Amino acid sequence: MRYRVAVMFALSLSLPGVLMMSAPNAACARAITEVPQIGEASVTPVAAPYDAPEKAPAAVAAAFEKAKAEKKSVLLDFGGNWCPDCRILAGIFALPAVDTWLKQNFEVVSVNVSRFKTNMDIAQKYGVTVTSVPTVLIVTPEGKALNTDGSKDLGNARRMSSQAVVNLIAGWAARD
């Protein structure tokens, strides 16, 4: 399985256009567009990337409805405005090429966990306990989390290149 994911990920970096991903139900196949090549792009941290915590449940529900209609996965970004790595991650997401790629492939929801006091149940629904931020989950429209084993890997976004962040997300999205 890991070999297949690695091969699919490598192909996604080299093939132009769209790479079709397998899914449990062929009618729900997801397509991931070509991964943007941004290298060591300069990143400006976003001051307040997370909306009020009480808005998250409705935003998540709306994202899943839209994801089902558009055959996209949902990217759930759990964090807080107080978190430097979360603010850097939001800055990477705001890079024009990354923003376009994310919008093409995911419904992105920033979930404010308010210093681990709220919205913890959203992650737990997918088998993840948020113990550090950012915690990022890629979830199919049918509710299958694709990266529970690596959901905390962006916790040191400050020390990662922008390209490494995008490549990691693309690799998670390639899983089935």
N, C-alpha and C positions, 0 to 999 in steps of 0.2 A: 504494500500500500504506500509506504513512504517513498519507494522508488518511483511509483507511478506519479505521485504528487510532485516529486522533484523534476521528473521529465516534463510533466504538464506545465510546471512553473517555468522551466527553461524554454519551452516552446513559446510560452506567452511573452517572453522577452524578445524572441527572435522573429516571430511571425507577424507580419502586418495584418491589420484588420481585426477580426474577432476570433477568439478561441472559444469554442463551445465546450462547456463543462457538462459532465454527466450528472444526472440527478436521479433520485429514486423513481420518479415518474417522468417519462420522456416529455410529456405535455408541459412539464414545469421546468424544462431545461433553462439554465441561466447562461448568459453570454457575458464574458468579461472582455472588455476592449483592451487594446494594446496598452501596456503599462507605460506611463510617461517616463521619459528619461530626463531627470532633473539634476542628477549629479549632486554636487555640493551646494545647491541653491541656498542663498542667504535667507534666513528665516527671521521674521519679526514676531515676537510673542504677542498673542491676542490678550488684551487686558481682562476681558470678562467673557470667555467663550460659552459659559453655561448659563442658561435661563434659570428662573426661579425653580427651586426643587418641586414645588407643587404642580408645575406644568408638565413634568416629565411623563407621568402615566398616560395622559392624553396624547402627547407627542409620539410616544412609542406606539400606541394603538393606531394612530393615524399613519405612521410609517409602515406598519405591517399591512394595513389595508392597501396603501399605494404600492407596496412591494409586490403583493399578490397580483394586482392588476397589471403591473409592468414587468413581472417576472425578474425582479431584482432581489438581492439579499438586503438585509438591514444591518448597518454598522452601528452598534451601540457603543458610545464612548462615555464611560463612567468616570467622573472626576469632579473637580471643584475649581472655582476661580482663584483660590488661594494656592493652588498647586503649580509650581514652576514647569514641571514636565507636561502638565495638561495644557498650559498656555503655549508652550513650544509646539506640542502636537497640533493644537488649533492653528498655529502659524504655518505649519507644514500643510495642513488641510486647506489653508487659505491661498497657497501658491496657485496662480492661475491654472497651470497644467494639472495640478493635483485636484483642485476644486472641480474642474471639468470632468476629469476621470472619475472622481468619486460620484458626482451627480449622474454620470452615465451608467454606473454599475451598482450603486447602493442608494438606499434611503438612509441618510446619516442622522442620528439623533444623539445629541449631547445630553447626558443624564447627570444632573447635579446631585451628588450624594451628600452634600452639606456636612462635610467632615465625618462621613460614615454614619450619619444619623437618619437619613431618609433614602428611599428608593432602592434599598438593598434587596428587596423582594423581587425587583425586576431581574437582576442578575441571577438570583437564586432560582428563578423559574427555569433557567437554562443550565443549571448545575454549577454555577460559579458563585463563590463568596468573595465579595470585593473587600480585600484587605490592604490594597495599595492602589494608588491612582497614578496615571490613567490605567484603567482596565478596559480593554476593547474586545468586544465580541462581534463576530460575524455570524448572523443567524439567517437561515433560509426563510422564505416567506411561509413555509410550512412549520416553522418553529424549531428546526434542528440547528443547534450551535455547532459551528465548524471548527472552532479553535479554543475549546475549553482548556486544552493543555498549554496554550501559549497566550492566554488572555491578558497576562500581566507583563508580557515581553516588551511593551512600549513604556514601561515604568521609568526607563532612563532615556526618554526621548531627547533630553538635552545633550546626551553624549552620542546620539546616533546621527548619521547623515540623513538628510531628507530622502535620499534614494533608498537607503536601507529601510526606512519606515514604510515607504510605498511598496517596496519589494516584499516585505513581511506581510502586509495586508493582502497583496496579490496572491501570495502563497497560501494564505488562509482561505481566500475566496476560491481557490482552485480545488479545494478539498470537496469530497462528496460524502 
